[in-house]
Amino acid sequence: MQQEDRSRRIVDSALELAEQGGFEAVRLRDVAAHAEVALGTLYRRFHSKEELLVVALDREMGALERRALRRLPPGETVLDRVTALFALITDNFCRRPNVARALLKALVSGDPELAHEVAGFHARVERLVVASVRGKEVTLEEPPTESEKRLAWNIDLVWFALIIRWSGGVSTRDGVIEQTRDAARLMIDGWRRAA
């Protein structure tokens, strides 16, 4: 319980520092001081700033996933539901730009030790896409088909490229959502024809 509390304080502190100054503001020494833990305690739990931020992203995405699955994004059509999902995910990122940019920078750091966590982030997004396509939660009794997984993977890749463009100032929040919708429409049309 005490270790969980320390870890939570460390992650909260990293997010607060990221909100103030982005990726560069998340210095492990400052995180430890802000969380009121010894630097050694922080290093026993997190080996790098990137790992700490990816864990923070996993926590944020877990909360978003739970909210989305309690009440799936609305829409009459598959495209409407997928668009509503990516509007929700995009809004979640864009509401705190400094935090989002820090989390994304950590996610694309290329650190092989974080590969499992990076894959977990994309798996969460893909599960939500499949649920949006179906209009219901994915269950063990009805796991995603290979076709649904490919569709979700491809839409996720497009959205992820677009949110990276947003983080670099190349695109707007509305642009990310509109371009994701355009790509999803083409992919969903092709997916239906192939089915």
Residue frames relative to the residue before (quaternion, step in Angstrom):
aa qw qx qy qz dx dy dz
M 1.0000 0.0000 0.0000 0.0000 0.00 0.00 0.00
Q 0.6733 0.4896 -0.2918 0.4709 3.56 0.92 -0.93
Q 0.6420 0.5135 -0.3231 0.4687 3.59 1.02 -0.78
E 0.6328 0.5247 -0.3282 0.4653 3.58 1.02 -0.79
D 0.6432 0.5201 -0.3157 0.4650 3.55 0.99 -0.86
R 0.6472 0.5074 -0.3180 0.4718 3.59 0.95 -0.84
S 0.6592 0.5062 -0.3117 0.4604 3.57 0.88 -0.92
R 0.6473 0.5157 -0.3189 0.4619 3.57 0.96 -0.86
R 0.6550 0.5066 -0.3086 0.4681 3.60 0.95 -0.86
I 0.6354 0.5231 -0.3284 0.4633 3.58 1.01 -0.80
V 0.6770 0.4801 -0.2944 0.4738 3.60 0.86 -0.94
D 0.6349 0.5226 -0.3275 0.4653 3.60 0.95 -0.84
S 0.6597 0.5115 -0.3036 0.4593 3.56 0.95 -0.88
A 0.6360 0.5222 -0.3301 0.4623 3.58 0.96 -0.82
L 0.6638 0.4977 -0.3069 0.4664 3.59 0.95 -0.84
E 0.6414 0.5167 -0.3281 0.4625 3.60 1.00 -0.78
L 0.6670 0.4861 -0.3028 0.4766 3.58 0.94 -0.85
A 0.6298 0.5236 -0.3319 0.4681 3.59 1.03 -0.77
E 0.6361 0.5276 -0.3339 0.4533 3.57 0.98 -0.77
Q 0.6759 0.4939 -0.2946 0.4610 3.58 1.03 -0.74
G 0.8651 0.0200 0.0449 0.4992 3.58 0.84 -0.88
G 0.5861 -0.6142 0.3701 0.3772 3.59 1.18 0.38
F 0.8289 -0.2481 0.1859 0.4656 3.52 -1.36 -0.35
E 0.6781 0.5178 -0.2975 0.4285 3.58 0.88 -0.96
A 0.6509 0.5393 -0.3144 0.4320 3.60 1.11 -0.60
V 0.6253 0.5292 -0.3364 0.4645 3.59 1.26 -0.31
R 0.1138 0.7656 -0.6134 0.1569 3.54 0.19 1.36
L 0.5401 -0.6773 0.3857 0.3174 3.56 -0.74 1.05
R 0.6103 0.5428 -0.3529 0.4564 3.60 1.01 -0.70
D 0.6776 0.4812 -0.2838 0.4783 3.60 0.97 -0.88
V 0.6168 0.5368 -0.3429 0.4625 3.57 1.05 -0.75
A 0.6554 0.5116 -0.3133 0.4588 3.59 0.90 -0.92
A 0.6659 0.4927 -0.3091 0.4673 3.59 0.89 -0.88
H 0.6656 0.5063 -0.2995 0.4593 3.59 0.91 -0.90
A 0.7104 0.4376 -0.2425 0.4949 3.59 1.05 -0.81
E 0.3428 -0.7639 0.4691 0.2809 3.56 1.35 -0.22
V 0.5030 0.5691 -0.4755 0.4439 3.53 0.83 1.12
A 0.5787 -0.5681 0.4477 0.3768 3.55 -1.23 0.43
L 0.5911 -0.5841 0.4201 0.3647 3.56 -1.10 0.70
G 0.6227 0.5457 -0.3359 0.4490 3.60 1.05 -0.73
T 0.6159 0.5398 -0.3360 0.4652 3.58 1.08 -0.74
L 0.6468 0.5126 -0.3169 0.4674 3.55 0.95 -0.89
Y 0.6973 0.4827 -0.2797 0.4500 3.61 0.86 -0.95
R 0.6019 0.5387 -0.3765 0.4536 3.61 1.11 -0.45
R 0.7227 0.4219 -0.2372 0.4934 3.58 1.11 -0.63
F 0.8015 0.1322 -0.0304 0.5824 3.60 0.98 -0.87
H 0.3256 -0.7887 0.4950 0.1640 3.57 -0.67 1.10
S 0.8079 0.0586 -0.0152 0.5863 3.58 1.19 -0.41
K 0.6561 -0.4842 0.4039 0.4147 3.51 -1.32 0.26
E 0.6366 0.5401 -0.3275 0.4425 3.58 0.99 -0.83
E 0.6520 0.5033 -0.3211 0.4675 3.58 0.94 -0.86
L 0.6385 0.5331 -0.3211 0.4527 3.58 0.93 -0.88
L 0.7017 0.4615 -0.2755 0.4677 3.59 0.87 -0.91
V 0.6293 0.5121 -0.3452 0.4717 3.61 1.04 -0.65
V 0.6164 0.5137 -0.3421 0.4891 3.61 1.07 -0.67
A 0.6288 0.5204 -0.3297 0.4744 3.60 1.02 -0.77
L 0.6431 0.5111 -0.3201 0.4719 3.59 0.98 -0.82
D 0.6361 0.5248 -0.3369 0.4543 3.59 0.95 -0.81
R 0.6433 0.5118 -0.3217 0.4698 3.58 0.97 -0.80
E 0.6609 0.5038 -0.3050 0.4652 3.59 0.93 -0.91
M 0.6853 0.4766 -0.2847 0.4713 3.59 0.92 -0.90
G 0.6018 0.5515 -0.3603 0.4515 3.59 1.07 -0.63
A 0.6578 0.4948 -0.3050 0.4790 3.57 0.97 -0.86
L 0.6485 0.5093 -0.3137 0.4707 3.59 0.98 -0.83
E 0.6428 0.5270 -0.3179 0.4560 3.57 0.96 -0.88
R 0.6528 0.5084 -0.3202 0.4613 3.61 0.90 -0.86
R 0.6513 0.5050 -0.3148 0.4708 3.60 0.96 -0.87
A 0.6836 0.4960 -0.2919 0.4489 3.57 0.87 -0.96
L 0.6920 0.4726 -0.2892 0.4628 3.60 0.98 -0.75
R 0.5777 0.5550 -0.3844 0.4588 3.60 1.17 -0.45
R 0.7816 0.0118 0.0263 0.6231 3.54 1.07 -0.78
L 0.2787 -0.7968 0.5144 0.1510 3.54 -0.06 1.31
P 0.6068 -0.5597 0.4088 0.3892 3.57 -1.10 0.66
P 0.4597 -0.7220 0.4497 0.2552 3.58 -0.89 0.95
G 0.3308 0.7350 -0.5662 0.1724 3.52 -1.33 0.29
E 0.4865 -0.6720 0.4877 0.2718 3.51 -1.11 0.76
T 0.7813 0.2726 -0.1312 0.5460 3.55 1.05 -0.79
V 0.6686 -0.4601 0.3892 0.4356 3.54 -1.33 0.23
L 0.6657 0.5081 -0.3096 0.4502 3.58 0.87 -0.92
D 0.6407 0.5219 -0.3295 0.4566 3.60 0.94 -0.81
R 0.6865 0.4840 -0.2885 0.4596 3.59 0.91 -0.91
V 0.6503 0.5011 -0.3150 0.4762 3.59 0.97 -0.82
T 0.6424 0.5121 -0.3236 0.4695 3.59 0.98 -0.80
A 0.6487 0.5098 -0.3173 0.4676 3.60 0.95 -0.86
L 0.6207 0.5371 -0.3400 0.4590 3.59 1.04 -0.75
F 0.7253 0.4296 -0.2637 0.4688 3.58 0.76 -0.97
A 0.5575 0.5493 -0.3997 0.4772 3.60 1.18 -0.35
L 0.6478 0.5176 -0.3072 0.4671 3.59 0.99 -0.86
I 0.6826 0.4760 -0.2895 0.4729 3.60 0.84 -0.98
T 0.6607 0.5082 -0.3076 0.4589 3.58 0.92 -0.90
D 0.6429 0.5119 -0.3241 0.4687 3.58 0.93 -0.85
N 0.6215 0.5489 -0.3377 0.4454 3.56 1.01 -0.80
F 0.6763 0.4664 -0.2846 0.4941 3.58 1.03 -0.76
C 0.7470 0.4675 -0.2393 0.4077 3.56 0.73 -1.08
R 0.5632 0.6252 -0.4037 0.3591 3.62 1.10 -0.40
R 0.7630 0.1600 -0.1217 0.6144 3.60 1.21 -0.44
P 0.2149 -0.8494 0.4633 0.1329 3.59 0.35 1.23
N 0.6602 0.5083 -0.3295 0.4440 3.62 0.88 -0.84
V 0.6438 0.5075 -0.3148 0.4783 3.56 1.01 -0.84
A 0.6595 0.5223 -0.3132 0.4407 3.58 0.86 -0.97
R 0.6711 0.4934 -0.3061 0.4610 3.58 0.88 -0.89
A 0.6408 0.5127 -0.3264 0.4689 3.59 1.02 -0.75
L 0.6642 0.5007 -0.3060 0.4631 3.59 0.92 -0.90
L 0.6673 0.4993 -0.3021 0.4628 3.58 0.94 -0.87
K 0.6285 0.5333 -0.3373 0.4547 3.58 1.00 -0.80
A 0.6503 0.4977 -0.3087 0.4839 3.58 1.01 -0.81
L 0.6565 0.5393 -0.3096 0.4269 3.56 0.96 -0.90
V 0.7631 0.3350 -0.1883 0.5196 3.60 1.03 -0.74
S 0.3047 0.7987 -0.4758 0.2068 3.59 1.24 0.36
G 0.4106 -0.7257 0.4652 0.2973 3.58 1.14 -0.50
D 0.4111 0.7075 -0.4758 0.3226 3.58 1.25 0.20
P 0.3926 -0.7516 0.4749 0.2356 3.62 -0.47 1.16
E 0.6060 0.5664 -0.3611 0.4263 3.61 1.14 -0.51
L 0.6921 0.4549 -0.2740 0.4888 3.58 1.24 -0.29
A 0.3495 0.7793 -0.4716 0.2196 3.58 1.27 0.03
H 0.6464 0.5278 -0.3228 0.4465 3.59 0.94 -0.84
E 0.6774 0.4860 -0.2853 0.4729 3.59 0.94 -0.89
V 0.6272 0.5221 -0.3324 0.4728 3.58 1.03 -0.78
A 0.6505 0.5022 -0.3104 0.4778 3.58 0.94 -0.87
G 0.6340 0.5422 -0.3242 0.4460 3.59 1.05 -0.76
F 0.6091 0.5412 -0.3444 0.4663 3.58 1.04 -0.74
H 0.7054 0.4528 -0.2708 0.4733 3.57 0.80 -1.00
A 0.6090 0.5472 -0.3550 0.4513 3.61 1.07 -0.64
R 0.6210 0.5312 -0.3407 0.4649 3.60 1.03 -0.73
V 0.6613 0.4986 -0.3058 0.4696 3.57 0.88 -0.97
E 0.6780 0.5037 -0.2990 0.4441 3.57 0.86 -0.93
R 0.6183 0.5270 -0.3460 0.4693 3.63 1.02 -0.72
L 0.6604 0.5021 -0.3035 0.4688 3.56 0.99 -0.82
V 0.6190 0.5259 -0.3474 0.4686 3.59 1.05 -0.69
V 0.6606 0.4966 -0.3177 0.4648 3.60 0.85 -0.90
A 0.6384 0.5139 -0.3305 0.4681 3.60 0.95 -0.81
S 0.6579 0.4991 -0.3071 0.4730 3.59 1.00 -0.80
V 0.6147 0.5320 -0.3428 0.4708 3.59 1.02 -0.75
R 0.7302 0.4295 -0.2337 0.4772 3.57 0.87 -0.96
G 0.3493 -0.7279 0.5070 0.3018 3.55 1.10 -0.67
K 0.7394 0.2511 -0.1979 0.5926 3.55 1.27 0.47
E 0.6421 -0.5509 0.3783 0.3756 3.53 -1.23 0.52
V 0.4495 -0.6509 0.5439 0.2801 3.54 -1.17 0.69
T 0.1118 -0.8077 0.5781 0.0324 3.59 -0.88 0.95
L 0.6480 -0.4937 0.3952 0.4244 3.56 -1.29 0.17
E 0.6441 0.5302 -0.3167 0.4513 3.57 1.11 -0.70
E 0.7771 0.1674 -0.0901 0.6001 3.56 1.20 -0.62
P 0.0383 -0.8306 0.5556 0.0076 3.59 0.43 1.18
P 0.6468 -0.5148 0.3732 0.4212 3.59 -1.20 0.35
T 0.4287 -0.6573 0.5510 0.2839 3.54 -1.12 0.68
E 0.6529 -0.4906 0.3846 0.4303 3.57 -1.25 0.28
S 0.6353 0.5389 -0.3188 0.4520 3.56 1.03 -0.80
E 0.6606 0.4901 -0.3026 0.4816 3.60 0.95 -0.85
K 0.6424 0.5267 -0.3240 0.4528 3.58 0.99 -0.82
R 0.6537 0.5069 -0.3171 0.4639 3.60 0.97 -0.84
L 0.6376 0.5195 -0.3242 0.4674 3.56 0.97 -0.86
A 0.6788 0.4919 -0.2911 0.4610 3.59 0.82 -0.99
W 0.6400 0.5344 -0.3227 0.4479 3.58 0.94 -0.90
N 0.6948 0.4820 -0.2831 0.4524 3.58 0.85 -0.94
I 0.6525 0.4874 -0.3282 0.4785 3.59 0.94 -0.78
D 0.6184 0.5374 -0.3386 0.4628 3.59 1.01 -0.79
L 0.6506 0.5245 -0.3272 0.4410 3.61 0.88 -0.86
V 0.6537 0.5007 -0.3161 0.4712 3.58 0.94 -0.86
W 0.6642 0.4967 -0.3136 0.4623 3.58 0.83 -0.96
F 0.6621 0.5177 -0.3209 0.4365 3.59 0.89 -0.91
A 0.6313 0.5131 -0.3318 0.4776 3.59 0.98 -0.77
L 0.6730 0.4990 -0.2932 0.4606 3.57 0.99 -0.82
I 0.6633 0.4781 -0.3266 0.4742 3.62 0.96 -0.71
I 0.5866 0.5315 -0.3719 0.4849 3.60 1.15 -0.49
R 0.6249 0.5185 -0.3340 0.4787 3.61 1.01 -0.78
W 0.6274 0.5249 -0.3312 0.4703 3.58 0.99 -0.82
S 0.6673 0.5154 -0.3108 0.4386 3.60 0.89 -0.94
G 0.6968 0.4448 -0.2621 0.4979 3.58 1.18 -0.53
G 0.5611 -0.6376 0.3717 0.3748 3.57 1.29 0.10
V 0.4879 0.6842 -0.4174 0.3458 3.59 1.28 0.15
S 0.7913 0.1940 -0.0776 0.5746 3.56 1.11 -0.67
T 0.4102 -0.6768 0.5490 0.2689 3.55 -1.32 0.32
R 0.6836 -0.4375 0.3724 0.4500 3.55 -1.31 0.14
D 0.6811 0.4820 -0.2927 0.4670 3.60 0.85 -0.95
G 0.6294 0.5390 -0.3279 0.4536 3.56 1.06 -0.73
V 0.6199 0.5356 -0.3380 0.4631 3.58 1.01 -0.82
I 0.6970 0.4732 -0.2812 0.4597 3.57 0.82 -0.99
E 0.6703 0.5031 -0.3042 0.4528 3.60 0.90 -0.90
Q 0.6979 0.4573 -0.2833 0.4729 3.59 0.88 -0.89
T 0.5973 0.5303 -0.3649 0.4784 3.61 1.11 -0.58
R 0.6364 0.5253 -0.3217 0.4643 3.59 0.98 -0.85
D 0.6521 0.5190 -0.3198 0.4507 3.61 0.90 -0.90
A 0.6814 0.4729 -0.2860 0.4798 3.58 0.90 -0.94
A 0.6457 0.5228 -0.3229 0.4533 3.59 0.95 -0.86
R 0.6195 0.5450 -0.3524 0.4417 3.59 0.98 -0.79
L 0.6728 0.4886 -0.2965 0.4698 3.59 0.86 -0.91
M 0.6814 0.4858 -0.2921 0.4629 3.58 0.91 -0.90
I 0.6589 0.4984 -0.3201 0.4636 3.60 0.92 -0.81
D 0.6182 0.5332 -0.3434 0.4643 3.61 1.03 -0.74
G 0.6802 0.4840 -0.2785 0.4749 3.57 0.93 -0.93
W 0.6274 0.5451 -0.3167 0.4572 3.56 1.06 -0.83
R 0.6617 0.4977 -0.3070 0.4692 3.57 0.96 -0.87
R 0.6562 0.5139 -0.3175 0.4522 3.60 0.93 -0.86
A 0.6826 0.4914 -0.2844 0.4601 3.57 1.05 -0.78
A 0.6129 0.5952 -0.3465 0.3873 3.60 1.16 -0.54
